[in-house]
């Protein structure tokens, strides 16, 4: 399925749009990690929870649950909030 990558994670993928697979968001993140080592840690914390500055949207609907089911035709967008002073 199509995954849209935010600018702060482009150092891993080198492209804004990639293909990945998985029947859940958690499996999708595992596939992204397989293809782009190190990217998972930027999105998922040590307790296997979404980091507070990361949002996942499936077909333009925000998802709060890594166990959300996915279909091969879905589009997933990863959004990373920027902070600083």
N, C-alpha and C positions, 0 to 999 in steps of 0.2 A: 504494500500500500504506500501511498505517497505520504511523506513526512516533511513538513516545513521546519527548517532549522533557524533559530534566532541568530542574529549577528554575533553575540558573545560565544557561541559554540561553533562558529565556522572554522576555527583553528583545528577542530577535529575532523570535520567533514569536507572542508574546502568547497562546499556547494550549499546553496540555500534549500535545495530540494533533493531528498534522497528516497530510496526505496527500502522498506524494511517489512518484516512479517511478524506475526504473532496473533494469537487468538484473544489476548488481553493486552492492556497497556503494559503490564509488567513484562510479558513476553516480548513485546515490541522493544522495550528498553534493553532487554537482554540481547536481542538481535542487533540493535544499534551498537551496543558495547562490543559485540563480536566483530562488527564491521569497522568500528571506530573506537579502538581501545582508549579508555579513560573518560569517555563521555558520560557514562552512567553516574560516576561519582559527582559530576557537576549537577545532576538532576535529582538523584536519590541519595538520602543520607544513610548513616550507619544502621538505622533502625528500619531500613527499607520503606521509608516514607518519602513522599515528594518534598523536596526542599521548599522552604517558605517563599522563595523568590521565583519559583518555577510554576508555570501553569500549563496544563495540557487541554487542548480543545480537540474534540472529535466531531467532525462535520460541523464546525462552528459552535458547538455546545461545550461549555467548560466541564471537565471531568475532575472529580475530587478523589477518585477511587482507582487504584492501579489494577484492580480486578475487573474493571469494566471490559466487557466483551467487545471485540472488534471483528469487522468483516473485511475481507480483502479489498473491497471497493471503498472503504472509509478513507478519509483524509485526516491526518493528525497534524496539528500545529502545536509546536512547543514555543512558549513565550517566556522570556526571562525578564523580570523587572530589573531595572538598573537603579542603583542607589549611590549615594555619595554626598559629599558636602562641598 
